[in-house]
Amino acid sequence: MKFTTLPNTNLNVSTICLGTMTFGKQNTEAEGHDQINYALDQGINFIDTAEMYPVPAQEPTYGATETIIGNWLRKSGRRSDIVLATKIAGPNRGLPFIRDDLRYNEQTIRESVEKSLMRLQTDYIDLYQLHWPERKVNFFGQRGFKMEEDHWEDNIRNVLEVIAKLIAEGKIRHVGVSNESPWGIMRFVEESKKHNLPRITTTQNPYSLVNRTYEMTLAEMAYRENVGLLAYSPMAFGLLSGKYLSDIPDPKARLNLFPNFARYNSESTREASRLYHEVASDFGLSLAQMALAFVQKQSFVTSTIIGATNMEQLRENIESENITLSESIINEIEKVQNRFPDPAP
């Protein structure tokens, strides 16, 4: 397993991160624990979760993923073996069952941290992330910024001041963002520089063969400001596994269970995945291996978040780390990208 340093920290993390959003819905607690044990056996030391997980977020299962991880931590006693990341849910996603007030302020952030610590059965969180901006920006399936009144008041300095207190108290170690825009990330960087406040280490944004918008909007900013990318959905909700190309649909497959995830269900996205499958086959690879190897080769990617609903998928995903893509295969990938540029924004 390869390792890297989380930007602006002294934390060494595996370049593959275990995503857990299926724990508690598509995966049982026992299956989740098996995945964690296997991932650690393969050298992975980085685990990502969120207070709203499992996905899709629903009141009966909210917090179940953190609870499953917490039970594993209690049973295994291996807290020091992992770098643990979680996230606070914000407004604009319709999750009133999490908190009455979903804005980011001292009360809501503290409440969220305390509940996550309790469910995770740990004293500290290594990387605490804002799951999405308070501003109305970067909605799934929305291409580009739409100007509209969102009544948001710039509170980024205040958020970082709260984070600074929590770091001083030992409850979190570092801060990151997720689903952020270049403007939002630069505001966080600006406030940390200006007021000597905690600096964001990473942003967790989608990046895959069918969504490379990060390259156009965030890559330069991240490079010049030393903000790492935790690439999520590198498999596009399983679309890039190739399993949706079969004439016989799998009723347990994620996009069949949850068809509302429309960003990965369009005709152009499915056609792009078919063409990528042909490229992978021509070079003797599975589509999953090629898709993950492509993400992992990007210099701006700090760690690739992989998720699986069974052990066979998990093994294949982790083994992708050993694959190096040739210039020839990259050229063929670019041809498909030019035909279907980012069909799943």
C-alpha positions as CSV (number, residue, x, y, z in Angstrom):
1,M,0.0,0.0,0.0
2,K,1.3,3.5,-0.9
3,F,1.1,6.3,1.7
4,T,1.2,10.1,1.5
5,T,1.0,12.9,4.0
6,L,-2.3,14.7,4.4
7,P,-1.5,18.3,3.3
8,N,-0.6,20.7,6.1
9,T,-0.4,17.9,8.7
10,N,1.9,15.2,9.9
11,L,-0.6,12.5,9.3
12,N,0.5,9.7,7.0
13,V,-2.5,8.2,5.1
14,S,-2.9,5.4,2.6
15,T,-3.6,6.6,-0.9
16,I,-6.7,4.4,-0.8
17,C,-9.3,5.4,1.8
18,L,-12.1,3.0,2.9
19,G,-15.5,4.6,2.3
20,T,-18.3,3.4,4.5
21,M,-21.6,5.0,3.4
22,T,-23.2,1.5,2.7
23,F,-22.7,0.4,6.3
24,G,-26.1,0.1,7.9
25,K,-28.2,-0.1,4.8
26,Q,-26.6,-2.2,2.0
27,N,-24.2,-3.8,4.4
28,T,-24.8,-5.2,7.9
29,E,-22.6,-4.4,10.8
30,A,-20.8,-7.8,10.5
31,E,-20.1,-7.1,6.8
32,G,-18.9,-3.6,7.6
33,H,-16.5,-5.0,10.2
34,D,-15.2,-7.6,7.7
35,Q,-14.5,-4.8,5.2
36,I,-12.6,-2.8,7.8
37,N,-10.5,-5.8,8.9
38,Y,-9.7,-6.7,5.3
39,A,-8.8,-3.1,4.4
40,L,-6.4,-2.9,7.3
41,D,-4.9,-6.2,6.4
42,Q,-4.1,-4.8,3.0
43,G,-2.4,-1.7,4.5
44,I,-5.2,0.8,4.4
45,N,-5.2,3.1,7.4
46,F,-7.7,5.8,6.3
47,I,-11.4,5.5,6.9
48,D,-14.1,8.0,5.9
49,T,-17.6,8.4,7.2
50,A,-20.2,11.0,8.0
51,E,-22.9,11.7,10.5
52,M,-25.7,11.4,7.9
53,Y,-24.6,7.9,6.6
54,P,-25.7,5.5,5.4
55,V,-26.8,6.8,2.0
56,P,-29.5,7.6,1.1
57,A,-29.9,9.5,4.4
58,Q,-33.1,8.6,6.2
59,E,-34.2,9.3,9.8
60,P,-34.4,5.6,10.8
61,T,-30.8,4.9,9.8
62,Y,-29.1,8.3,10.4
63,G,-25.9,7.8,12.3
64,A,-25.8,4.0,11.8
65,T,-22.5,4.0,9.9
66,E,-20.7,5.9,12.6
67,T,-22.2,3.5,15.2
68,I,-21.0,0.4,13.3
69,I,-17.4,1.9,13.0
70,G,-17.6,2.8,16.7
71,N,-18.5,-0.8,17.6
72,W,-15.5,-2.0,15.6
73,L,-13.2,0.4,17.4
74,R,-14.4,-0.8,20.8
75,K,-14.1,-4.5,19.9
76,S,-10.8,-4.2,18.0
77,G,-9.0,-1.7,20.2
78,R,-7.2,-0.4,17.1
79,R,-8.0,3.3,17.2
80,S,-4.4,4.2,16.9
81,D,-4.1,2.2,13.7
82,I,-6.4,4.3,11.7
83,V,-6.8,7.9,10.5
84,L,-10.6,8.6,11.0
85,A,-12.5,11.2,9.0
86,T,-16.1,12.2,9.4
87,K,-18.4,15.0,8.4
88,I,-21.0,17.4,9.7
89,A,-24.2,17.7,7.5
90,G,-25.2,21.2,6.6
91,P,-28.3,22.9,5.2
92,N,-29.7,22.6,1.6
93,R,-30.1,18.8,1.5
94,G,-33.4,18.5,3.5
95,L,-32.2,16.6,6.6
96,P,-34.2,18.2,9.4
97,F,-34.0,15.0,11.5
98,I,-30.3,15.5,12.1
99,R,-30.6,18.9,13.8
100,D,-33.3,21.6,14.0
101,D,-30.6,24.1,12.9
102,L,-28.4,22.8,10.1
103,R,-26.3,26.0,9.7
104,Y,-22.6,26.0,10.8
105,N,-22.1,27.8,14.1
106,E,-20.6,27.0,17.4
107,Q,-23.7,25.3,18.8
108,T,-24.4,23.1,15.8
109,I,-20.7,22.1,15.2
110,R,-20.2,21.2,18.9
111,E,-23.4,19.2,18.9
112,S,-22.4,17.4,15.8
113,V,-18.9,16.6,17.0
114,E,-20.1,15.3,20.4
115,K,-22.6,13.0,18.8
116,S,-20.1,11.7,16.3
117,L,-17.6,11.1,19.1
118,M,-20.2,9.2,21.1
119,R,-21.3,7.0,18.1
120,L,-17.7,6.4,17.0
121,Q,-16.7,5.6,20.6
122,T,-13.5,7.6,20.4
123,D,-12.0,10.7,22.1
124,Y,-10.9,12.5,18.9
125,I,-11.6,12.8,15.1
126,D,-8.5,13.1,12.9
127,L,-10.2,15.0,10.0
128,Y,-13.5,16.8,10.6
129,Q,-15.1,17.9,7.3
130,L,-18.0,20.3,6.4
131,H,-20.1,17.9,4.2
132,W,-21.2,20.6,1.9
133,P,-21.3,24.4,1.8
134,E,-24.1,26.4,3.5
135,R,-24.3,28.4,0.2
136,K,-26.5,27.1,-2.6
137,V,-23.7,25.7,-4.7
138,N,-22.4,22.4,-6.1
139,F,-25.7,20.6,-6.0
140,F,-25.6,17.1,-7.6
141,G,-26.4,17.2,-11.2
142,Q,-26.0,21.0,-11.5
143,R,-23.4,22.1,-14.0
144,G,-22.0,25.4,-13.1
145,F,-22.9,28.2,-10.6
146,K,-26.4,29.6,-10.6
147,M,-26.9,33.0,-9.1
148,E,-29.8,33.0,-6.6
149,E,-30.4,34.5,-3.2
150,D,-29.6,32.1,-0.5
151,H,-29.5,34.5,2.5
152,W,-26.1,33.2,3.5
153,E,-23.9,35.5,5.5
154,D,-20.1,35.0,5.4
155,N,-19.3,33.0,8.5
156,I,-16.2,31.3,7.4
157,R,-14.0,33.0,9.9
158,N,-16.4,32.1,12.7
159,V,-16.5,28.4,11.6
160,L,-12.7,28.3,11.7
161,E,-12.6,29.9,15.1
162,V,-14.9,27.1,16.4
163,I,-12.7,24.5,14.8
164,A,-9.7,26.1,16.5
165,K,-11.4,25.7,19.9
166,L,-12.2,22.0,19.2
167,I,-8.6,21.4,18.2
168,A,-7.4,23.0,21.4
169,E,-9.7,20.8,23.3
170,G,-8.3,17.7,21.6
171,K,-11.7,16.7,20.1
172,I,-10.6,17.0,16.4
173,R,-7.1,17.3,14.9
174,H,-7.6,18.8,11.4
175,V,-10.4,20.3,9.3
176,G,-11.5,19.8,5.7
177,V,-14.3,20.6,3.4
178,S,-16.4,18.7,1.0
179,N,-18.4,19.4,-2.2
180,E,-16.8,22.9,-2.2
181,S,-16.2,25.4,-4.9
182,P,-12.9,27.2,-5.7
183,W,-14.3,30.4,-4.2
184,G,-15.3,28.7,-1.0
185,I,-12.0,27.0,-0.6
186,M,-10.1,30.2,-1.2
187,R,-12.2,32.0,1.4
188,F,-11.2,29.3,4.0
189,V,-7.6,29.6,3.0
190,E,-7.8,33.4,3.1
191,E,-9.3,33.5,6.6
192,S,-6.8,31.0,8.0
193,K,-3.9,33.0,6.7
194,K,-5.3,36.3,7.8
195,H,-6.2,35.3,11.3
196,N,-3.9,32.5,12.1
197,L,-6.7,29.9,12.2
198,P,-6.7,26.2,11.3
199,R,-6.0,25.6,7.7
200,I,-8.1,23.3,5.7
201,T,-6.1,20.2,4.6
202,T,-8.4,18.6,2.0
203,T,-11.6,18.9,0.0
204,Q,-13.7,15.8,-0.6
205,N,-15.2,16.2,-4.1
206,P,-16.4,13.8,-6.8
207,Y,-13.8,12.7,-9.4
208,S,-14.1,9.9,-11.8
209,L,-13.9,9.0,-15.5
210,V,-17.5,10.4,-15.9
211,N,-16.9,13.5,-13.8
212,R,-13.6,15.3,-14.3
213,T,-14.9,18.8,-13.6
214,Y,-12.4,19.1,-10.7
215,E,-9.6,19.5,-13.3
216,M,-11.3,22.6,-14.7
217,T,-12.5,24.3,-11.5
218,L,-10.3,23.2,-8.6
219,A,-7.1,21.6,-9.6
220,E,-5.0,24.8,-10.0
221,M,-6.3,26.2,-6.7
222,A,-5.6,23.0,-4.9
223,Y,-2.1,22.8,-6.3
224,R,-1.1,26.4,-5.5
225,E,-2.7,26.4,-2.1
226,N,-1.7,22.9,-1.0
227,V,-5.2,21.5,-0.6
228,G,-5.5,17.8,-1.2
229,L,-8.4,16.0,-2.9
230,L,-10.1,13.1,-1.3
231,A,-11.8,11.8,-4.5
232,Y,-15.2,10.3,-3.8
233,S,-17.4,8.3,-6.2
234,P,-14.4,7.2,-8.3
235,M,-16.6,4.4,-9.4
236,A,-19.6,6.6,-10.1
237,F,-21.9,4.8,-7.7
238,G,-20.8,1.5,-9.2
239,L,-21.5,2.5,-12.8
240,L,-17.8,2.1,-13.6
241,S,-17.8,-1.5,-12.4
242,G,-19.4,-2.5,-15.6
243,K,-22.2,-4.3,-13.9
244,Y,-24.9,-2.1,-15.4
245,L,-23.9,-3.1,-19.0
246,S,-25.5,-6.5,-18.5
247,D,-28.8,-7.2,-20.2
248,I,-30.0,-8.8,-16.9
249,P,-30.2,-6.0,-14.3
250,D,-29.1,-6.7,-10.7
251,P,-31.9,-5.6,-8.4
252,K,-29.4,-5.2,-5.5
253,A,-27.1,-2.8,-7.5
254,R,-27.0,0.7,-6.0
255,L,-28.4,2.6,-9.0
256,N,-31.3,0.1,-9.3
257,L,-32.0,0.4,-5.6
258,F,-31.8,4.2,-5.6
259,P,-32.7,5.4,-9.1
260,N,-33.0,9.0,-7.8
261,F,-29.2,9.3,-8.1
262,A,-29.8,10.6,-11.6
263,R,-26.3,12.1,-12.2
264,Y,-25.1,8.5,-12.9
265,N,-28.3,7.3,-14.6
266,S,-28.4,9.4,-17.8
267,E,-28.1,7.9,-21.2
268,S,-24.9,9.7,-21.9
269,T,-23.3,8.5,-18.7
270,R,-24.2,4.9,-19.4
271,E,-22.9,5.2,-23.0
272,A,-19.6,6.7,-21.8
273,S,-19.3,3.8,-19.3
274,R,-19.8,1.3,-22.2
275,L,-17.0,3.0,-24.2
276,Y,-14.7,3.0,-21.2
277,H,-15.5,-0.7,-20.7
278,E,-14.3,-1.3,-24.3
279,V,-11.1,0.6,-23.7
280,A,-10.4,-1.4,-20.5
281,S,-11.1,-4.7,-22.3
282,D,-8.8,-3.9,-25.2
283,F,-6.0,-3.4,-22.7
284,G,-6.8,-6.5,-20.6
285,L,-8.2,-4.7,-17.6
286,S,-11.5,-4.7,-15.9
287,L,-13.4,-1.4,-16.1
288,A,-13.2,-1.0,-12.3
289,Q,-9.4,-1.4,-12.3
290,M,-9.0,1.1,-15.1
291,A,-11.4,3.6,-13.5
292,L,-9.7,3.5,-10.1
293,A,-6.1,3.5,-11.6
294,F,-7.0,6.6,-13.6
295,V,-8.1,8.5,-10.5
296,Q,-5.1,7.3,-8.4
297,K,-2.6,8.5,-11.0
298,Q,-3.6,12.1,-10.8
299,S,-1.1,14.2,-8.9
300,F,-3.7,16.3,-7.2
301,V,-5.4,13.3,-5.6
302,T,-4.3,12.7,-2.0
303,S,-6.4,9.6,-1.4
304,T,-9.1,7.8,-3.4
305,I,-12.2,6.8,-1.4
306,I,-13.4,3.4,-2.4
307,G,-16.6,1.7,-1.3
308,A,-18.0,-1.8,-1.9
309,T,-21.0,-3.8,-1.0
310,N,-19.2,-7.2,-1.0
311,M,-15.7,-8.5,-0.4
312,E,-15.1,-9.4,-4.1
313,Q,-15.6,-5.8,-5.1
314,L,-13.4,-4.6,-2.2
315,R,-10.6,-6.9,-3.2
316,E,-10.7,-5.8,-6.9
317,N,-10.9,-2.1,-5.9
318,I,-7.9,-2.3,-3.6
319,E,-5.8,-4.3,-6.2
320,S,-6.2,-1.4,-8.6
321,E,-3.4,0.3,-6.7
322,N,-0.9,-2.0,-8.4
323,I,-2.0,-1.0,-11.9
324,T,-0.1,1.5,-14.0
325,L,-1.9,2.9,-17.0
326,S,0.2,3.3,-20.2
327,E,0.2,6.4,-22.4
328,S,-1.7,4.4,-25.0
329,I,-4.6,3.6,-22.7
330,I,-4.6,7.2,-21.4
331,N,-4.9,8.4,-25.0
332,E,-8.0,6.1,-25.6
333,I,-9.5,7.4,-22.3
334,E,-9.1,11.0,-23.6
335,K,-10.9,10.1,-26.8
336,V,-14.0,9.0,-24.8
337,Q,-13.8,12.0,-22.6
338,N,-13.8,14.3,-25.7
339,R,-16.9,12.5,-26.9
340,F,-18.7,12.6,-23.5
341,P,-17.1,15.4,-21.5
342,D,-18.1,14.9,-17.8
343,P,-21.6,13.5,-18.3
344,A,-22.2,13.1,-14.5
345,P,-21.5,16.6,-13.0
